[in-house]
């Protein structure tokens, strides 16, 4: 009897795990590279946003959003590196460097609002020299609204408020980066 119960529990856990909302990247692992690093503020990276793919969103999903956030920035409130929203449900991946708004790699209705750098699109990691490892949390949100009804000049705090009030599910990747002196 105990063996049967254990087998049923393992089978159930396996099935549930297969349907989990999941975010992956083909070019970003556990560490940020020079490809993703910001170009400016003393950093000399390529400032390319990573390729991202997601699967198993809830059936009720009406749109997606993506953020990249550094909670370790010495600002008292972290640092928003990327905010993308109003992504249609027909999209479940974005290419490398989609955060470069000049390349138009995302559909026209997708909005990339301003970051804490004060610009639209992706702004890669650039932690202060000698400050140790920072976490960069990239999150995809499954939302219950087709549009957040915000624009490209909406500040990160307001975007975050609307995301949190509309989220059905979310999945994240955490990558780390530091700059030595």
Secondary structure, 3 states (H helix, E strand, C coil): CHHHHHHHHHHHHHHHHHCCCEEECCCCCCECCCCCCCEECCEECCCCCCCEEEECCCCCCCEEEEEEEECCCCCCCCEEEEEEEEECCCCCEECCCCCCHHHCCCCCCCEECECCCCCECCCCCCCCCCCCCEEEEEEEEEECCCCCCCCCCCCHHHHHHHHHHHEEEEEEEEEEECCCC
